[in-house]
Structure formats: structure tokens, C-alpha cells
């Protein structure tokens, strides 16, 4: 649990490398910026990922679609984050997406169209 730690800056891609057994990652309520690294898809055992209440931007990576165990994905309160519109379909999630700005959900192609 890395919530409320005043972390700031970009999430380094190396953070997710080699963490194939990681099940929970809570990075919410920090000041993380930039894009979510594509390497998040290497955390194949991840079931819960919370990145809410940061300053993330750009598109969430297609590699999130590789996380077939993921059942909670919290992204709300990242005002410049763009979510492919099929994000709710890529996993058998119960709370797959809590995202408050549906105007930032991308229309058109997403990872299920590829």
C-alpha cells in the first residue's frame, strides 16, 4: 500500500518489471504525473490497481488488457487520463473502472479492436 505518500513525478517503467506475483498495488492519492507505463502488463497476477487521485495523463496502455486477473481498476480523479472506450470489456471485473470523466473516454478503436 503506497497511498498518501506524497510521491511525485513519472512512474518509472522499471516499477512493474519482475513483479509477476504482485496482486495489489495502491498508488492513489499521490502526485504522480505522466503516462502509466506499458510495463504494467507484466504484473500478470495483479487483481487490484488503484491510481486514483493523481495527475496522470495520456492513454492508459493496451497492456492492461493482458491482466486477466484484474478485477478492480480505479482511475478516477486523473483529469487528463484518456481511457479507450472498451476498457470495461477486457476483464471479468467487478469494479473494473471507476472513472469520473466519461468525456475523456476515447471513441473508436481500442485494444479489443486490434
C-alpha positions, 0 to 999 in steps of 0.5 A, a space after each residue: 500500500 503506497 497511498 498518501 505518500 506524497 510521491 511525485 513525478 513519472 512512474 518509472 517503467 522499471 516499477 512493474 518489471 519482475 513483479 509477476 506475483 504482485 496482486 495489489 498495488 495502491 498508488 492513489 492519492 499521490 502526485 504522480 504525473 505522466 503516462 502509466 507505463 506499458 510495463 504494467 502488463 507484466 504484473 500478470 497476477 495483479 487483481 487490484 490497481 488503484 491510481 486514483 487521485 493523481 495527475 496522470 495523463 495520456 492513454 492508459 496502455 493496451 497492456 492492461 488488457 493482458 491482466 486477466 486477473 484484474 478485477 478492480 481498476 480505479 482511475 478516477 480523479 486523473 483529469 487528463 487520463 484518456 481511457 479507450 472506450 472498451 476498457 470495461 470489456 477486457 476483464 471479468 471485473 467487478 469494479 473494473 473502472 471507476 472513472 469520473 470523466 466519461 468525456 475523456 473516454 476515447 471513441 473508436 478503436 481500442 485494444 479489443 479492436 486490434 
